Amino acid sequence: MNDFARSVGAAFALIGEADSELVGIVALSVRVSLTASIVALLIGAPFGALLAIARFRGRQVIIVLTNALLGLPPVVVGLALYLLLSRSGPLGAAGLLFTPAAMVIAQTLLATPIVVALVHRPASLLWAEYGDLARIDGLSVLRSMGLLFALGRTSLLTAFLAAFGRAIAEVGAIIVVGGNIRGFTRTMTTAIALETSKGDLPLALGLGLILLALSVAVSTVAFLLVGRVGEK
């Protein structure tokens, strides 16, 4: 118990001192996860809305596959990307392996199915209600998607925050493609795993407390914004 108390005290001390290594790890984690979440939203939201509007052969199969990808193992994604980005891989010439860019790609692949699913479901309900009016007004597919986004702002916000939560908590894929290089590709989750295995509990606990605080802050902001959107 005394060791635990000392570790917690040391963790708070590290946070209070704003240790340069800790700040760098947190900053990289937020930057990579935020970028991946934005890219996932830009890709997944239009695709989710399109699945709600369009009717074409194979649509149901795509919906099923998209939902199946929600449980995609992160390590498998990391391995597939590693094979693509390694020197002997088809994209090896890009030199992306063991860089923050590779980590963004990995997190985007994991977050995009979440965005598609969370946008498609409410968009389908909205389209069932407003689709006939949109067709009568002669709205194009793009304008119809814009209508769904305007009516479903809450679902877009929820999808983005869910993608960010998935991305910032990721460990397996980004270790494989990022390499957990100190000062370059080390994020909060990979650092927590490494420092815990090394027995450096103060740094691991400090990062864990910051990650927990970020998660609570994101959830709080989401709740407040969704409430404000719902009142309008």
C-alpha positions in Angstrom: 0.0 0.0 0.0 2.9 2.4 0.8 4.5 1.6 -2.5 1.2 2.3 -4.3 0.8 5.6 -2.4 4.4 6.7 -3.3 3.8 5.8 -7.0 0.6 7.8 -7.1 2.3 10.7 -5.4 5.2 10.6 -7.8 2.8 10.5 -10.7 1.1 13.7 -9.5 4.5 15.2 -9.1 5.4 14.4 -12.7 2.1 16.0 -13.9 2.7 19.0 -11.7 6.2 19.5 -13.0 5.0 19.2 -16.6 7.9 16.9 -17.4 9.1 17.5 -20.9 8.9 13.8 -21.9 5.4 13.5 -20.5 4.2 16.7 -22.3 5.7 15.4 -25.6 4.0 12.0 -25.2 0.6 13.6 -24.5 0.9 16.2 -27.3 1.8 13.4 -29.8 -1.1 11.3 -28.6 -3.7 14.0 -29.0 -2.3 15.2 -32.4 -2.3 11.7 -33.9 -5.7 10.7 -32.5 -7.3 14.0 -33.5 -5.9 13.8 -37.0 -7.1 10.2 -37.4 -10.6 11.1 -36.0 -11.0 14.0 -38.4 -9.9 11.9 -41.4 -12.2 9.0 -40.3 -15.1 11.5 -40.0 -14.4 12.9 -43.5 -14.4 9.4 -45.0 -17.0 7.7 -42.8 -19.7 10.3 -42.5 -20.4 10.7 -46.3 -20.2 6.9 -46.8 -22.6 6.3 -43.9 -25.0 8.9 -45.3 -24.7 7.4 -48.8 -25.6 4.0 -47.6 -28.7 5.5 -46.1 -29.8 7.3 -49.3 -28.6 5.1 -52.1 -30.1 1.7 -53.2 -27.8 -0.5 -55.2 -26.8 -4.2 -55.5 -24.6 -5.3 -52.7 -25.6 -2.4 -50.4 -26.7 -4.8 -47.6 -23.5 -6.8 -47.8 -21.5 -3.6 -47.4 -23.6 -2.6 -44.4 -23.0 -6.0 -42.8 -19.3 -5.9 -43.5 -19.0 -2.4 -42.1 -20.6 -3.4 -38.9 -18.4 -6.5 -38.7 -15.3 -4.3 -39.0 -16.3 -2.7 -35.7 -14.6 -5.7 -34.0 -11.5 -5.6 -36.2 -8.5 -6.7 -34.1 -6.1 -3.8 -33.8 -3.0 -6.0 -34.0 -4.2 -7.5 -37.3 -4.6 -4.0 -38.7 -1.1 -3.2 -37.5 0.3 -6.3 -39.0 -1.4 -5.7 -42.4 -0.1 -2.1 -42.5 3.4 -3.2 -41.4 3.5 -5.6 -44.4 2.3 -2.8 -46.8 4.7 -0.2 -45.4 7.8 -2.2 -44.8 10.7 -1.9 -47.2 9.8 -5.0 -49.1 6.1 -4.1 -49.2 4.2 -2.4 -52.0 4.2 1.0 -50.2 7.7 0.7 -48.7 9.1 3.5 -50.9 6.9 6.0 -49.1 9.0 5.6 -45.9 6.0 5.8 -43.6 6.8 2.8 -41.3 7.7 3.8 -37.7 6.4 7.4 -38.2 3.4 9.3 -36.8 1.8 9.1 -40.2 1.7 5.3 -40.1 0.0 5.6 -36.7 -2.6 8.0 -38.1 -3.3 5.6 -40.9 -3.8 2.7 -38.4 -6.1 4.7 -36.2 -8.1 5.9 -39.1 -8.7 2.4 -40.3 -9.9 1.4 -36.9 -12.1 4.5 -36.4 -13.7 4.8 -39.8 -16.1 1.8 -39.4 -17.3 3.3 -36.1 -18.1 6.6 -37.9 -19.9 4.8 -40.7 -22.0 2.8 -38.3 -22.9 5.7 -36.1 -23.8 7.9 -39.0 -25.6 5.3 -41.1 -28.2 4.3 -38.4 -29.6 7.7 -37.6 -29.3 8.8 -41.2 -31.4 5.9 -42.3 -34.1 7.0 -39.8 -34.0 10.6 -41.0 -34.1 9.5 -44.7 -37.1 7.3 -44.0 -38.8 10.5 -42.7 -37.6 13.1 -45.1 -36.5 11.1 -48.2 -39.8 11.6 -50.0 -39.7 15.3 -49.5 -36.1 15.4 -50.8 -37.0 13.5 -53.9 -40.0 15.7 -54.5 -37.8 18.8 -54.3 -35.4 17.1 -56.7 -32.4 17.2 -54.4 -29.2 15.5 -55.7 -27.4 12.9 -53.7 -24.9 15.4 -52.4 -27.6 17.9 -51.4 -29.5 15.1 -49.7 -26.4 14.1 -47.8 -26.0 17.7 -46.7 -29.7 17.7 -45.5 -29.0 14.6 -43.4 -25.9 16.1 -41.9 -27.8 19.3 -41.0 -30.6 17.3 -39.4 -28.3 14.8 -37.8 -25.6 17.1 -36.3 -25.8 15.2 -33.0 -24.9 11.9 -34.7 -21.9 13.5 -36.4 -20.7 14.8 -33.1 -21.2 11.4 -31.4 -19.4 9.6 -34.3 -16.4 12.0 -34.1 -16.1 11.6 -30.3 -16.5 7.9 -30.5 -13.7 7.8 -33.2 -11.5 10.0 -31.0 -12.1 7.7 -28.0 -11.2 4.6 -30.1 -8.1 6.2 -31.5 -6.6 7.7 -28.4 -7.1 4.4 -26.5 -5.4 2.3 -29.2 -2.3 0.3 -28.4 -1.7 -2.8 -30.5 -1.7 -1.3 -34.0 0.3 1.7 -33.3 3.0 -0.2 -31.5 3.4 -2.4 -34.6 3.5 0.4 -37.2 4.9 3.2 -34.9 7.6 1.2 -33.1 7.1 3.1 -29.8 10.2 5.2 -30.5 11.0 7.6 -27.6 10.5 11.2 -28.5 9.1 10.3 -32.0 6.2 7.8 -32.0 5.6 7.1 -28.3 2.0 7.8 -27.2 0.3 7.6 -23.9 -1.0 4.1 -24.3 2.2 2.6 -25.7 4.3 4.4 -23.0 1.9 3.1 -20.3 2.5 -0.5 -21.5 6.2 0.0 -21.7 6.7 1.8 -18.4 4.5 -0.8 -16.6 6.6 -3.6 -18.0 9.8 -1.8 -16.9 8.3 -1.2 -13.4 8.3 2.6 -13.8 4.9 3.1 -12.2 5.0 6.9 -11.6 5.2 7.7 -15.3 2.7 5.0 -16.2 0.3 6.2 -13.6 0.8 9.9 -14.6 0.0 9.1 -18.2 -2.9 6.9 -17.1 -4.4 9.8 -15.1 -4.0 12.2 -18.0 -5.6 9.7 -20.4 -8.5 9.2 -17.9 -8.9 13.0 -17.6 -9.0 13.4 -21.4 -11.6 10.6 -21.6 -13.8 12.3 -19.0 -13.3 15.7 -20.6 -14.3 14.4 -24.0 -17.4 12.7 -22.6 -18.4 15.8 -20.7 -18.0 18.0 -23.8 -20.0 15.5 -25.9 -22.8 15.5 -23.3 -22.9 19.3 -23.1 -22.8 19.8 -26.9 -25.4 17.2 -27.6 -27.6 18.8 -25.1 -27.2 22.2 -26.7 -27.8 20.8 -30.2 -30.9 19.0 -28.9 -32.4 22.2 -27.5 -32.1 24.1 -30.8 
